[in-house]
């Protein structure tokens, strides 16, 4: 089953949230309804990036790679370019 890497932006404070899911629309709904503890106080969110992967394992690996960078400028570039090469930066 396909997996998706996604990046949300908080419309409240401009911070990013990186995640992976099989159903991005459903997951955004969970974020915006307050059902996700990590994002509850940063709602509402808008989707700024979505990338399809062959499966959830690849999508989750891409998510963890981006999160490991801890660099907003890298995330800004992904959002701007609308592309993330999970084999490199």
C-alpha positions, 0 to 999 in steps of 0.5 A, spaced: 500 500 500 502 506 498 505 511 503 505 519 503 510 523 506 507 530 508 509 537 511 504 541 514 504 548 517 501 551 523 497 557 521 497 559 528 505 560 529 508 558 522 511 552 525 512 545 520 510 538 522 512 532 518 509 526 518 507 520 514 500 516 513 496 512 508 491 517 508 493 524 508 486 527 508 484 523 514 491 525 518 490 532 517 483 532 519 486 528 526 491 534 526 486 539 526 481 536 530 486 536 536 486 528 536 494 528 535 497 530 542 504 533 538 500 538 534 494 540 539 496 547 541 499 549 534 492 548 530 489 549 525 494 546 519 495 547 512 498 542 507 504 545 504 507 538 501 505 531 500 509 526 496 507 519 494 512 513 496 511 506 494 509 503 501 509 506 508 516 504 510 519 508 505 514 514 507 516 513 514 524 513 513 523 519 509 519 522 515 525 520 520 530 523 515 527 530 515 526 530 522 533 528 524 536 534 520 532 539 525 533 545 520 527 549 518 531 552 512 532 544 509 524 544 510 523 551 507 527 548 501 523 542 500 516 546 501 519 551 495 521 546 490 515 541 492 520 535 492 524 531 496 529 526 494 530 521 500 536 518 498 540 525 499 539 532 501 
